[in-house]
Amino acid sequence: MITTLSQAPDSIVLEPGQSLRTCVDAGTWLQVAEGRVRLVSPPGWFGGTVFMSETALDEGDVHRMAHGGWIEVSALKPSHLRVHAPTKGAPAASAYSETRPVMRFVRLLTGW
C-alpha cells in the first residue's frame, strides 16, 4: 500500500510492504528509530538525465535531505521513523553558494 501526503508528519510507522510518498524541504533529517527502510530521493538531473538514488537505512541511521522534493520511504521491516524539519531561522546561504549544480561544478573546476 502506498500513501501520499503533501506534508511529512513528525513520526511515521510503516509495516513491511507499506510505502509513504511525501514532500520534504531541503535540510530535513530522517531518523530511523526502529526497523529498516528504503529511501528514494527526490528526482535530480545529471547530464540531461533525470535520476533518483535509493538508500537503505537501518535502525539508528540518520539521513539528511540535501535537496527538497518528493521522496518515497518503503518499509523493509516493521519501521518507525522520525522526521526533523529544518528550522525556520536557519542561517542564510553564503554569497558564494550556488543552487545550480552545473555552476557549483564550474566553480570547483575553475577555482572561482
SEGUTI-315663 format. One record per residue: residue in one letter; x, y, z of N, C-alpha, C, CB in turn; residue number from 0. Coordinates in nm, 2 decimals. Glycine has a CB too. Layout:
// residues N
@residuo->A, n_X->X, n_Y->Y, n_Z->Z, ca_X->X, ca_Y->Y, ca_Z->Z, c_X->X, c_Y->Y, c_Z->Z, cb_X->X, cb_Y->Y, cb_Z->Z, num->NUM $
...
// end
This chain:
// residues 112
@residuo->M, n_X->0.08, n_Y->-0.12, n_Z->0.00, ca_X->0.00, ca_Y->0.00, ca_Z->0.00, c_X->0.09, c_Y->0.12, c_Z->0.00, cb_X->-0.10, cb_Y->0.00, cb_Z->0.12, num->0 $
@residuo->I, n_X->0.06, n_Y->0.22, n_Z->-0.08, ca_X->0.13, ca_Y->0.35, ca_Z->-0.09, c_X->0.04, c_Y->0.46, c_Z->-0.05, cb_X->0.19, cb_Y->0.37, cb_Z->-0.24, num->1 $
@residuo->T, n_X->0.09, n_Y->0.54, n_Z->0.04, ca_X->0.02, ca_Y->0.66, ca_Z->0.09, c_X->0.09, c_Y->0.78, c_Z->0.05, cb_X->0.00, cb_Y->0.66, cb_Z->0.25, num->2 $
@residuo->T, n_X->0.02, n_Y->0.88, n_Z->0.00, ca_X->0.09, ca_Y->1.01, ca_Z->-0.04, c_X->0.04, c_Y->1.12, c_Z->0.04, cb_X->0.06, cb_Y->1.03, cb_Z->-0.19, num->3 $
@residuo->L, n_X->0.13, n_Y->1.20, n_Z->0.10, ca_X->0.10, ca_Y->1.32, ca_Z->0.18, c_X->0.17, c_Y->1.44, c_Z->0.12, cb_X->0.14, cb_Y->1.29, cb_Z->0.33, num->4 $
@residuo->S, n_X->0.11, n_Y->1.56, n_Z->0.13, ca_X->0.17, ca_Y->1.68, ca_Z->0.08, c_X->0.27, c_Y->1.74, c_Z->0.18, cb_X->0.07, cb_Y->1.78, cb_Z->0.04, num->5 $
@residuo->Q, n_X->0.26, n_Y->1.70, n_Z->0.31, ca_X->0.35, ca_Y->1.74, ca_Z->0.41, c_X->0.39, c_Y->1.63, c_Z->0.50, cb_X->0.28, cb_Y->1.86, cb_Z->0.49, num->6 $
@residuo->A, n_X->0.51, n_Y->1.61, n_Z->0.53, ca_X->0.56, ca_Y->1.50, ca_Z->0.61, c_X->0.52, c_Y->1.51, c_Z->0.75, cb_X->0.71, cb_Y->1.49, cb_Z->0.60, num->7 $
@residuo->P, n_X->0.47, n_Y->1.40, n_Z->0.81, ca_X->0.44, ca_Y->1.41, ca_Z->0.96, c_X->0.57, c_Y->1.40, c_Z->1.04, cb_X->0.34, cb_Y->1.29, cb_Z->1.00, num->8 $
@residuo->D, n_X->0.56, n_Y->1.43, n_Z->1.17, ca_X->0.68, ca_Y->1.42, ca_Z->1.26, c_X->0.72, c_Y->1.28, c_Z->1.28, cb_X->0.64, cb_Y->1.49, cb_Z->1.39, num->9 $
@residuo->S, n_X->0.63, n_Y->1.18, n_Z->1.28, ca_X->0.66, ca_Y->1.04, ca_Z->1.31, c_X->0.58, c_Y->0.96, c_Z->1.21, cb_X->0.62, cb_Y->1.01, cb_Z->1.46, num->10 $
@residuo->I, n_X->0.65, n_Y->0.85, n_Z->1.16, ca_X->0.59, ca_Y->0.76, ca_Z->1.06, c_X->0.61, c_Y->0.62, c_Z->1.11, cb_X->0.66, cb_Y->0.79, cb_Z->0.92, num->11 $
@residuo->V, n_X->0.51, n_Y->0.54, n_Z->1.11, ca_X->0.51, ca_Y->0.40, ca_Z->1.14, c_X->0.47, c_Y->0.32, c_Z->1.01, cb_X->0.43, cb_Y->0.36, cb_Z->1.26, num->12 $
@residuo->L, n_X->0.56, n_Y->0.23, n_Z->0.97, ca_X->0.53, ca_Y->0.15, ca_Z->0.85, c_X->0.55, c_Y->0.01, c_Z->0.87, cb_X->0.61, cb_Y->0.20, cb_Z->0.73, num->13 $
@residuo->E, n_X->0.46, n_Y->-0.08, n_Z->0.82, ca_X->0.48, ca_Y->-0.22, ca_Z->0.82, c_X->0.54, c_Y->-0.26, c_Z->0.69, cb_X->0.34, cb_Y->-0.29, cb_Z->0.84, num->14 $
@residuo->P, n_X->0.61, n_Y->-0.38, n_Z->0.69, ca_X->0.67, ca_Y->-0.43, ca_Z->0.56, c_X->0.57, c_Y->-0.43, c_Z->0.45, cb_X->0.73, cb_Y->-0.57, cb_Z->0.58, num->15 $
@residuo->G, n_X->0.62, n_Y->-0.37, n_Z->0.34, ca_X->0.54, ca_Y->-0.36, ca_Z->0.21, c_X->0.47, c_Y->-0.23, c_Z->0.20, cb_X->0.44, cb_Y->-0.47, cb_Z->0.21, num->16 $
@residuo->Q, n_X->0.46, n_Y->-0.15, n_Z->0.31, ca_X->0.40, ca_Y->-0.02, ca_Z->0.30, c_X->0.50, c_Y->0.08, c_Z->0.26, cb_X->0.33, cb_Y->0.02, cb_Z->0.44, num->17 $
@residuo->S, n_X->0.45, n_Y->0.19, n_Z->0.19, ca_X->0.53, ca_Y->0.30, ca_Z->0.14, c_X->0.46, c_Y->0.43, c_Z->0.17, cb_X->0.57, cb_Y->0.28, cb_Z->-0.01, num->18 $
@residuo->L, n_X->0.54, n_Y->0.53, n_Z->0.19, ca_X->0.49, ca_Y->0.67, ca_Z->0.21, c_X->0.56, c_Y->0.76, c_Z->0.11, cb_X->0.51, cb_Y->0.71, cb_Z->0.35, num->19 $
@residuo->R, n_X->0.48, n_Y->0.83, n_Z->0.03, ca_X->0.54, ca_Y->0.94, ca_Z->-0.05, c_X->0.50, c_Y->1.07, c_Z->0.01, cb_X->0.49, cb_Y->0.92, cb_Z->-0.20, num->20 $
@residuo->T, n_X->0.60, n_Y->1.15, n_Z->0.03, ca_X->0.57, ca_Y->1.28, ca_Z->0.09, c_X->0.67, c_Y->1.39, c_Z->0.04, cb_X->0.58, cb_Y->1.27, cb_Z->0.24, num->21 $
@residuo->C, n_X->0.64, n_Y->1.51, n_Z->0.06, ca_X->0.73, ca_Y->1.62, ca_Z->0.02, c_X->0.80, c_Y->1.67, c_Z->0.14, cb_X->0.64, cb_Y->1.74, cb_Z->-0.05, num->22 $
@residuo->V, n_X->0.93, n_Y->1.69, n_Z->0.12, ca_X->1.02, ca_Y->1.74, ca_Z->0.23, c_X->1.10, c_Y->1.86, c_Z->0.18, cb_X->1.11, cb_Y->1.63, cb_Z->0.29, num->23 $
@residuo->D, n_X->1.14, n_Y->1.94, n_Z->0.28, ca_X->1.22, ca_Y->2.06, ca_Z->0.24, c_X->1.37, c_Y->2.02, c_Z->0.25, cb_X->1.20, cb_Y->2.18, cb_Z->0.34, num->24 $
@residuo->A, n_X->1.45, n_Y->2.09, n_Z->0.18, ca_X->1.60, ca_Y->2.07, ca_Z->0.18, c_X->1.64, c_Y->2.09, c_Z->0.33, cb_X->1.68, cb_Y->2.17, cb_Z->0.09, num->25 $
@residuo->G, n_X->1.73, n_Y->2.01, n_Z->0.38, ca_X->1.78, ca_Y->2.02, ca_Z->0.51, c_X->1.70, c_Y->1.93, c_Z->0.61, cb_X->1.77, cb_Y->2.16, cb_Z->0.56, num->26 $
@residuo->T, n_X->1.60, n_Y->1.86, n_Z->0.56, ca_X->1.52, ca_Y->1.77, ca_Z->0.65, c_X->1.60, c_Y->1.65, c_Z->0.69, cb_X->1.38, cb_Y->1.73, cb_Z->0.58, num->27 $
@residuo->W, n_X->1.59, n_Y->1.61, n_Z->0.82, ca_X->1.66, ca_Y->1.49, ca_Z->0.86, c_X->1.56, c_Y->1.38, c_Z->0.88, cb_X->1.74, cb_Y->1.52, cb_Z->1.00, num->28 $
@residuo->L, n_X->1.59, n_Y->1.26, n_Z->0.83, ca_X->1.51, ca_Y->1.14, ca_Z->0.86, c_X->1.59, c_Y->1.05, c_Z->0.95, cb_X->1.48, cb_Y->1.07, cb_Z->0.73, num->29 $
@residuo->Q, n_X->1.53, n_Y->1.01, n_Z->1.06, ca_X->1.59, ca_Y->0.92, ca_Z->1.16, c_X->1.51, c_Y->0.79, c_Z->1.17, cb_X->1.60, cb_Y->1.00, cb_Z->1.30, num->30 $
@residuo->V, n_X->1.58, n_Y->0.68, n_Z->1.16, ca_X->1.52, ca_Y->0.55, ca_Z->1.17, c_X->1.53, c_Y->0.51, c_Z->1.31, cb_X->1.58, cb_Y->0.44, cb_Z->1.07, num->31 $
@residuo->A, n_X->1.42, n_Y->0.52, n_Z->1.39, ca_X->1.41, ca_Y->0.48, ca_Z->1.53, c_X->1.41, c_Y->0.33, c_Z->1.55, cb_X->1.30, cb_Y->0.55, cb_Z->1.60, num->32 $
@residuo->E, n_X->1.35, n_Y->0.27, n_Z->1.45, ca_X->1.33, ca_Y->0.12, ca_Z->1.46, c_X->1.31, c_Y->0.06, c_Z->1.32, cb_X->1.21, cb_Y->0.09, cb_Z->1.55, num->33 $
@residuo->G, n_X->1.36, n_Y->-0.05, n_Z->1.29, ca_X->1.34, ca_Y->-0.12, ca_Z->1.16, c_X->1.44, c_Y->-0.09, c_Z->1.06, cb_X->1.21, cb_Y->-0.09, cb_Z->1.11, num->34 $
@residuo->R, n_X->1.40, n_Y->-0.11, n_Z->0.93, ca_X->1.48, ca_Y->-0.09, ca_Z->0.81, c_X->1.40, c_Y->-0.04, c_Z->0.70, cb_X->1.56, cb_Y->-0.22, cb_Z->0.77, num->35 $
@residuo->V, n_X->1.44, n_Y->0.07, n_Z->0.63, ca_X->1.36, ca_Y->0.13, ca_Z->0.52, c_X->1.45, c_Y->0.15, c_Z->0.40, cb_X->1.30, cb_Y->0.26, cb_Z->0.57, num->36 $
@residuo->R, n_X->1.38, n_Y->0.17, n_Z->0.29, ca_X->1.44, ca_Y->0.21, ca_Z->0.16, c_X->1.39, c_Y->0.35, c_Z->0.13, cb_X->1.41, cb_Y->0.11, cb_Z->0.05, num->37 $
@residuo->L, n_X->1.49, n_Y->0.44, n_Z->0.11, ca_X->1.45, ca_Y->0.58, ca_Z->0.08, c_X->1.49, c_Y->0.61, c_Z->-0.06, cb_X->1.53, cb_Y->0.68, cb_Z->0.18, num->38 $
@residuo->V, n_X->1.39, n_Y->0.66, n_Z->-0.14, ca_X->1.41, ca_Y->0.71, ca_Z->-0.28, c_X->1.42, c_Y->0.86, c_Z->-0.27, cb_X->1.30, cb_Y->0.65, cb_Z->-0.38, num->39 $
@residuo->S, n_X->1.53, n_Y->0.92, n_Z->-0.32, ca_X->1.55, ca_Y->1.06, ca_Z->-0.31, c_X->1.46, c_Y->1.13, c_Z->-0.41, cb_X->1.69, cb_Y->1.09, cb_Z->-0.33, num->40 $
@residuo->P, n_X->1.45, n_Y->1.27, n_Z->-0.39, ca_X->1.38, ca_Y->1.35, ca_Z->-0.49, c_X->1.45, c_Y->1.34, c_Z->-0.63, cb_X->1.37, cb_Y->1.50, cb_Z->-0.45, num->41 $
@residuo->P, n_X->1.38, n_Y->1.35, n_Z->-0.74, ca_X->1.45, ca_Y->1.35, ca_Z->-0.87, c_X->1.55, c_Y->1.46, c_Z->-0.88, cb_X->1.34, cb_Y->1.36, cb_Z->-0.98, num->42 $
@residuo->G, n_X->1.66, n_Y->1.42, n_Z->-0.95, ca_X->1.77, ca_Y->1.52, ca_Z->-0.98, c_X->1.81, c_Y->1.50, c_Z->-1.12, cb_X->1.89, cb_Y->1.49, cb_Z->-0.88, num->43 $
@residuo->W, n_X->1.89, n_Y->1.60, n_Z->-1.16, ca_X->1.95, ca_Y->1.59, ca_Z->-1.30, c_X->2.09, c_Y->1.56, c_Z->-1.30, cb_X->1.92, cb_Y->1.73, cb_Z->-1.37, num->44 $
@residuo->F, n_X->2.14, n_Y->1.48, n_Z->-1.40, ca_X->2.28, ca_Y->1.46, ca_Z->-1.42, c_X->2.30, c_Y->1.44, c_Z->-1.57, cb_X->2.33, cb_Y->1.33, cb_Z->-1.34, num->45 $
@residuo->G, n_X->2.37, n_Y->1.54, n_Z->-1.63, ca_X->2.40, ca_Y->1.53, ca_Z->-1.77, c_X->2.27, c_Y->1.52, c_Z->-1.86, cb_X->2.49, cb_Y->1.41, cb_Z->-1.80, num->46 $
@residuo->G, n_X->2.17, n_Y->1.59, n_Z->-1.83, ca_X->2.05, ca_Y->1.59, ca_Z->-1.91, c_X->1.96, c_Y->1.46, c_Z->-1.88, cb_X->2.08, cb_Y->1.59, cb_Z->-2.05, num->47 $
@residuo->T, n_X->1.99, n_Y->1.39, n_Z->-1.78, ca_X->1.91, ca_Y->1.27, ca_Z->-1.74, c_X->1.86, c_Y->1.28, c_Z->-1.60, cb_X->2.00, cb_Y->1.14, cb_Z->-1.75, num->48 $
@residuo->V, n_X->1.73, n_Y->1.25, n_Z->-1.59, ca_X->1.67, ca_Y->1.25, ca_Z->-1.45, c_X->1.71, c_Y->1.12, c_Z->-1.38, cb_X->1.52, cb_Y->1.27, cb_Z->-1.46, num->49 $
@residuo->F, n_X->1.75, n_Y->1.13, n_Z->-1.26, ca_X->1.78, ca_Y->1.01, ca_Z->-1.18, c_X->1.73, c_Y->1.03, c_Z->-1.04, cb_X->1.93, cb_Y->0.98, cb_Z->-1.18, num->50 $
@residuo->M, n_X->1.71, n_Y->0.92, n_Z->-0.97, ca_X->1.67, ca_Y->0.91, ca_Z->-0.83, c_X->1.76, c_Y->0.81, c_Z->-0.76, cb_X->1.51, cb_Y->0.88, cb_Z->-0.81, num->51 $
@residuo->S, n_X->1.82, n_Y->0.84, n_Z->-0.65, ca_X->1.90, ca_Y->0.75, ca_Z->-0.58, c_X->1.82, c_Y->0.68, c_Z->-0.47, cb_X->2.02, cb_Y->0.82, cb_Z->-0.52, num->52 $
@residuo->E, n_X->1.86, n_Y->0.55, n_Z->-0.45, ca_X->1.80, ca_Y->0.47, ca_Z->-0.34, c_X->1.90, c_Y->0.45, c_Z->-0.23, cb_X->1.74, cb_Y->0.34, cb_Z->-0.40, num->53 $
@residuo->T, n_X->1.85, n_Y->0.46, n_Z->-0.11, ca_X->1.94, ca_Y->0.44, ca_Z->0.01, c_X->1.87, c_Y->0.35, c_Z->0.11, cb_X->1.98, cb_Y->0.57, cb_Z->0.07, num->54 $
@residuo->A, n_X->1.94, n_Y->0.25, n_Z->0.16, ca_X->1.88, ca_Y->0.16, ca_Z->0.26, c_X->1.93, c_Y->0.22, c_Z->0.40, cb_X->1.92, cb_Y->0.01, cb_Z->0.25, num->55 $
@residuo->L, n_X->1.83, n_Y->0.24, n_Z->0.49, ca_X->1.86, ca_Y->0.29, ca_Z->0.62, c_X->1.82, c_Y->0.19, c_Z->0.72, cb_X->1.79, cb_Y->0.42, cb_Z->0.64, num->56 $
@residuo->D, n_X->1.91, n_Y->0.16, n_Z->0.82, ca_X->1.89, ca_Y->0.07, ca_Z->0.93, c_X->1.85, c_Y->0.14, c_Z->1.05, cb_X->2.01, cb_Y->-0.02, cb_Z->0.95, num->57 $
@residuo->E, n_X->1.81, n_Y->0.07, n_Z->1.16, ca_X->1.78, ca_Y->0.13, ca_Z->1.28, c_X->1.90, c_Y->0.21, c_Z->1.34, cb_X->1.74, cb_Y->0.02, cb_Z->1.39, num->58 $
@residuo->G, n_X->1.87, n_Y->0.33, n_Z->1.38, ca_X->1.97, ca_Y->0.42, ca_Z->1.43, c_X->2.03, c_Y->0.51, c_Z->1.33, cb_X->2.08, cb_Y->0.34, cb_Z->1.49, num->59 $
@residuo->D, n_X->2.01, n_Y->0.48, n_Z->1.20, ca_X->2.07, ca_Y->0.57, ca_Z->1.09, c_X->1.99, c_Y->0.70, c_Z->1.08, cb_X->2.06, cb_Y->0.49, cb_Z->0.95, num->60 $
@residuo->V, n_X->2.06, n_Y->0.80, n_Z->1.04, ca_X->2.01, ca_Y->0.94, ca_Z->1.02, c_X->2.05, c_Y->0.98, c_Z->0.88, cb_X->2.05, cb_Y->1.04, cb_Z->1.12, num->61 $
@residuo->H, n_X->1.95, n_Y->1.04, n_Z->0.80, ca_X->1.98, ca_Y->1.08, ca_Z->0.66, c_X->1.93, c_Y->1.22, c_Z->0.65, cb_X->1.91, cb_Y->0.98, cb_Z->0.56, num->62 $
@residuo->R, n_X->2.02, n_Y->1.31, n_Z->0.59, ca_X->1.99, ca_Y->1.45, ca_Z->0.57, c_X->1.95, c_Y->1.47, c_Z->0.42, cb_X->2.10, cb_Y->1.55, cb_Z->0.61, num->63 $
@residuo->M, n_X->1.84, n_Y->1.53, n_Z->0.39, ca_X->1.80, ca_Y->1.55, ca_Z->0.26, c_X->1.87, c_Y->1.68, c_Z->0.21, cb_X->1.64, cb_Y->1.57, cb_Z->0.25, num->64 $
@residuo->A, n_X->1.96, n_Y->1.67, n_Z->0.12, ca_X->2.03, ca_Y->1.78, ca_Z->0.06, c_X->1.94, c_Y->1.87, c_Z->-0.02, cb_X->2.15, cb_Y->1.74, cb_Z->-0.02, num->65 $
@residuo->H, n_X->1.85, n_Y->1.81, n_Z->-0.09, ca_X->1.75, ca_Y->1.88, ca_Z->-0.18, c_X->1.61, c_Y->1.85, c_Z->-0.13, cb_X->1.77, cb_Y->1.84, cb_Z->-0.33, num->66 $
@residuo->G, n_X->1.52, n_Y->1.95, n_Z->-0.15, ca_X->1.38, ca_Y->1.92, ca_Z->-0.12, c_X->1.31, c_Y->1.86, c_Z->-0.23, cb_X->1.32, cb_Y->2.06, cb_Z->-0.08, num->67 $
@residuo->G, n_X->1.20, n_Y->1.81, n_Z->-0.21, ca_X->1.12, ca_Y->1.75, ca_Z->-0.31, c_X->1.04, c_Y->1.62, c_Z->-0.26, cb_X->1.20, cb_Y->1.71, cb_Z->-0.43, num->68 $
@residuo->W, n_X->0.99, n_Y->1.55, n_Z->-0.35, ca_X->0.91, ca_Y->1.43, ca_Z->-0.32, c_X->1.00, c_Y->1.31, c_Z->-0.30, cb_X->0.80, cb_Y->1.40, cb_Z->-0.43, num->69 $
@residuo->I, n_X->0.98, n_Y->1.24, n_Z->-0.18, ca_X->1.06, ca_Y->1.12, ca_Z->-0.15, c_X->0.96, c_Y->1.01, c_Z->-0.13, cb_X->1.14, cb_Y->1.15, cb_Z->-0.02, num->70 $
@residuo->E, n_X->1.02, n_Y->0.89, n_Z->-0.14, ca_X->0.94, ca_Y->0.77, ca_Z->-0.11, c_X->1.01, c_Y->0.69, c_Z->0.00, cb_X->0.91, cb_Y->0.68, cb_Z->-0.24, num->71 $
@residuo->V, n_X->0.94, n_Y->0.65, n_Z->0.10, ca_X->1.00, ca_Y->0.57, ca_Z->0.21, c_X->0.93, c_Y->0.44, c_Z->0.21, cb_X->1.00, cb_Y->0.64, cb_Z->0.35, num->72 $
@residuo->S, n_X->1.00, n_Y->0.32, n_Z->0.20, ca_X->0.93, ca_Y->0.19, ca_Z->0.20, c_X->0.99, c_Y->0.11, c_Z->0.31, cb_X->0.95, cb_Y->0.12, cb_Z->0.06, num->73 $
@residuo->A, n_X->0.90, n_Y->0.04, n_Z->0.38, ca_X->0.95, ca_Y->-0.04, ca_Z->0.50, c_X->0.99, c_Y->-0.17, c_Z->0.45, cb_X->0.83, cb_Y->-0.05, cb_Z->0.60, num->74 $
@residuo->L, n_X->1.11, n_Y->-0.21, n_Z->0.49, ca_X->1.16, ca_Y->-0.35, ca_Z->0.46, c_X->1.14, c_Y->-0.44, c_Z->0.58, cb_X->1.32, cb_Y->-0.34, cb_Z->0.43, num->75 $
@residuo->K, n_X->1.13, n_Y->-0.38, n_Z->0.70, ca_X->1.09, ca_Y->-0.45, ca_Z->0.82, c_X->0.99, c_Y->-0.35, c_Z->0.89, cb_X->1.22, cb_Y->-0.48, cb_Z->0.91, num->76 $
@residuo->P, n_X->0.92, n_Y->-0.40, n_Z->0.99, ca_X->0.84, ca_Y->-0.30, ca_Z->1.07, c_X->0.93, c_Y->-0.18, c_Z->1.11, cb_X->0.77, cb_Y->-0.37, cb_Z->1.19, num->77 $
@residuo->S, n_X->0.88, n_Y->-0.06, n_Z->1.08, ca_X->0.97, ca_Y->0.06, ca_Z->1.10, c_X->0.90, c_Y->0.17, c_Z->1.16, cb_X->1.03, cb_Y->0.10, cb_Z->0.97, num->78 $
@residuo->H, n_X->0.98, n_Y->0.25, n_Z->1.24, ca_X->0.93, ca_Y->0.38, ca_Z->1.29, c_X->1.04, c_Y->0.48, c_Z->1.26, cb_X->0.91, cb_Y->0.37, cb_Z->1.45, num->79 $
@residuo->L, n_X->1.00, n_Y->0.59, n_Z->1.19, ca_X->1.08, ca_Y->0.70, ca_Z->1.15, c_X->1.04, c_Y->0.83, c_Z->1.22, cb_X->1.09, cb_Y->0.72, cb_Z->1.00, num->80 $
@residuo->R, n_X->1.14, n_Y->0.91, n_Z->1.24, ca_X->1.11, ca_Y->1.05, ca_Z->1.29, c_X->1.16, c_Y->1.14, c_Z->1.18, cb_X->1.18, cb_Y->1.08, cb_Z->1.43, num->81 $
@residuo->V, n_X->1.08, n_Y->1.25, n_Z->1.15, ca_X->1.11, ca_Y->1.35, ca_Z->1.05, c_X->1.14, c_Y->1.48, c_Z->1.13, cb_X->1.00, cb_Y->1.37, cb_Z->0.95, num->82 $
@residuo->H, n_X->1.26, n_Y->1.53, n_Z->1.10, ca_X->1.31, ca_Y->1.65, ca_Z->1.17, c_X->1.32, c_Y->1.76, c_Z->1.06, cb_X->1.44, cb_Y->1.64, cb_Z->1.24, num->83 $
@residuo->A, n_X->1.22, n_Y->1.85, n_Z->1.05, ca_X->1.22, ca_Y->1.96, ca_Z->0.95, c_X->1.32, c_Y->2.06, c_Z->0.99, cb_X->1.08, cb_Y->2.02, cb_Z->0.94, num->84 $
@residuo->P, n_X->1.38, n_Y->2.13, n_Z->0.88, ca_X->1.48, ca_Y->2.23, ca_Z->0.91, c_X->1.41, c_Y->2.35, c_Z->0.99, cb_X->1.54, cb_Y->2.28, cb_Z->0.78, num->85 $
@residuo->T, n_X->1.49, n_Y->2.41, n_Z->1.07, ca_X->1.44, ca_Y->2.53, ca_Z->1.15, c_X->1.42, c_Y->2.64, c_Z->1.06, cb_X->1.54, cb_Y->2.56, cb_Z->1.26, num->86 $
@residuo->K, n_X->1.32, n_Y->2.72, n_Z->1.09, ca_X->1.28, ca_Y->2.84, ca_Z->1.01, c_X->1.39, c_Y->2.95, c_Z->1.02, cb_X->1.15, cb_Y->2.90, cb_Z->1.05, num->87 $
@residuo->G, n_X->1.46, n_Y->2.96, n_Z->1.13, ca_X->1.56, ca_Y->3.06, ca_Z->1.15, c_X->1.70, c_Y->3.02, c_Z->1.11, cb_X->1.56, cb_Y->3.11, cb_Z->1.29, num->88 $
@residuo->A, n_X->1.71, n_Y->2.92, n_Z->1.01, ca_X->1.84, ca_Y->2.88, ca_Z->0.97, c_X->1.92, c_Y->2.99, c_Z->0.91, cb_X->1.82, cb_Y->2.76, cb_Z->0.87, num->89 $
@residuo->P, n_X->2.05, n_Y->2.99, n_Z->0.92, ca_X->2.13, ca_Y->3.10, ca_Z->0.86, c_X->2.12, c_Y->3.10, c_Z->0.71, cb_X->2.28, cb_Y->3.09, cb_Z->0.90, num->90 $
@residuo->A, n_X->2.12, n_Y->3.21, n_Z->0.65, ca_X->2.12, ca_Y->3.22, ca_Z->0.50, c_X->2.24, c_Y->3.17, c_Z->0.44, cb_X->2.10, cb_Y->3.37, cb_Z->0.46, num->91 $
@residuo->A, n_X->2.23, n_Y->3.12, n_Z->0.32, ca_X->2.35, ca_Y->3.07, ca_Z->0.25, c_X->2.45, c_Y->3.18, c_Z->0.22, cb_X->2.30, cb_Y->3.00, cb_Z->0.11, num->92 $
@residuo->S, n_X->2.57, n_Y->3.14, n_Z->0.21, ca_X->2.67, ca_Y->3.24, ca_Z->0.18, c_X->2.66, c_Y->3.30, c_Z->0.04, cb_X->2.81, cb_Y->3.19, cb_Z->0.20, num->93 $
@residuo->A, n_X->2.72, n_Y->3.41, n_Z->0.02, ca_X->2.72, ca_Y->3.48, ca_Z->-0.11, c_X->2.78, c_Y->3.39, c_Z->-0.22, cb_X->2.79, cb_Y->3.61, cb_Z->-0.11, num->94 $
@residuo->Y, n_X->2.86, n_Y->3.30, n_Z->-0.19, ca_X->2.93, ca_Y->3.21, ca_Z->-0.29, c_X->2.86, c_Y->3.08, c_Z->-0.31, cb_X->3.07, cb_Y->3.19, cb_Z->-0.25, num->95 $
@residuo->S, n_X->2.75, n_Y->3.05, n_Z->-0.24, ca_X->2.68, ca_Y->2.93, ca_Z->-0.26, c_X->2.60, c_Y->2.94, c_Z->-0.39, cb_X->2.59, cb_Y->2.89, cb_Z->-0.14, num->96 $
@residuo->E, n_X->2.59, n_Y->2.83, n_Z->-0.46, ca_X->2.53, ca_Y->2.83, ca_Z->-0.59, c_X->2.42, c_Y->2.72, c_Z->-0.59, cb_X->2.63, cb_Y->2.81, cb_Z->-0.71, num->97 $
@residuo->T, n_X->2.30, n_Y->2.75, n_Z->-0.62, ca_X->2.19, ca_Y->2.65, ca_Z->-0.62, c_X->2.19, c_Y->2.56, c_Z->-0.74, cb_X->2.06, cb_Y->2.71, cb_Z->-0.60, num->98 $
@residuo->R, n_X->2.25, n_Y->2.60, n_Z->-0.85, ca_X->2.26, ca_Y->2.52, ca_Z->-0.97, c_X->2.38, c_Y->2.43, c_Z->-0.97, cb_X->2.26, cb_Y->2.61, cb_Z->-1.10, num->99 $
@residuo->P, n_X->2.36, n_Y->2.30, n_Z->-0.98, ca_X->2.47, ca_Y->2.20, ca_Z->-0.97, c_X->2.58, c_Y->2.23, c_Z->-1.07, cb_X->2.42, cb_Y->2.06, cb_Z->-0.98, num->100 $
@residuo->V, n_X->2.54, n_Y->2.27, n_Z->-1.19, ca_X->2.63, ca_Y->2.29, ca_Z->-1.30, c_X->2.73, c_Y->2.41, c_Z->-1.26, cb_X->2.56, cb_Y->2.32, cb_Z->-1.43, num->101 $
@residuo->M, n_X->2.67, n_Y->2.51, n_Z->-1.21, ca_X->2.76, ca_Y->2.62, ca_Z->-1.17, c_X->2.85, c_Y->2.59, c_Z->-1.05, cb_X->2.67, cb_Y->2.75, cb_Z->-1.13, num->102 $
@residuo->R, n_X->2.80, n_Y->2.51, n_Z->-0.96, ca_X->2.89, ca_Y->2.46, ca_Z->-0.85, c_X->3.01, c_Y->2.38, c_Z->-0.91, cb_X->2.81, cb_Y->2.37, cb_Z->-0.75, num->103 $
@residuo->F, n_X->2.98, n_Y->2.30, n_Z->-1.01, ca_X->3.08, ca_Y->2.22, ca_Z->-1.07, c_X->3.18, c_Y->2.31, c_Z->-1.14, cb_X->3.02, cb_Y->2.12, cb_Z->-1.17, num->104 $
@residuo->V, n_X->3.13, n_Y->2.41, n_Z->-1.22, ca_X->3.22, ca_Y->2.50, ca_Z->-1.29, c_X->3.31, c_Y->2.58, c_Z->-1.19, cb_X->3.14, cb_Y->2.60, cb_Z->-1.37, num->105 $
@residuo->R, n_X->3.25, n_Y->2.62, n_Z->-1.07, ca_X->3.33, ca_Y->2.69, ca_Z->-0.97, c_X->3.44, c_Y->2.60, c_Z->-0.92, cb_X->3.24, cb_Y->2.73, cb_Z->-0.86, num->106 $
@residuo->L, n_X->3.41, n_Y->2.47, n_Z->-0.90, ca_X->3.51, ca_Y->2.37, ca_Z->-0.85, c_X->3.62, c_Y->2.35, c_Z->-0.95, cb_X->3.44, cb_Y->2.24, cb_Z->-0.82, num->107 $
@residuo->L, n_X->3.58, n_Y->2.35, n_Z->-1.08, ca_X->3.68, ca_Y->2.33, ca_Z->-1.18, c_X->3.77, c_Y->2.45, c_Z->-1.20, cb_X->3.62, cb_Y->2.29, cb_Z->-1.31, num->108 $
@residuo->T, n_X->3.71, n_Y->2.57, n_Z->-1.20, ca_X->3.79, ca_Y->2.69, ca_Z->-1.23, c_X->3.85, c_Y->2.75, c_Z->-1.11, cb_X->3.70, cb_Y->2.79, cb_Z->-1.30, num->109 $
@residuo->G, n_X->3.80, n_Y->2.72, n_Z->-0.99, ca_X->3.86, ca_Y->2.77, ca_Z->-0.87, c_X->3.81, c_Y->2.92, c_Z->-0.84, cb_X->4.00, cb_Y->2.77, cb_Z->-0.88, num->110 $
@residuo->W, n_X->3.70, n_Y->2.96, n_Z->-0.90, ca_X->3.65, ca_Y->3.10, ca_Z->-0.86, c_X->3.51, c_Y->3.09, c_Z->-0.80, cb_X->3.64, cb_Y->3.18, cb_Z->-0.98, num->111 $
// end
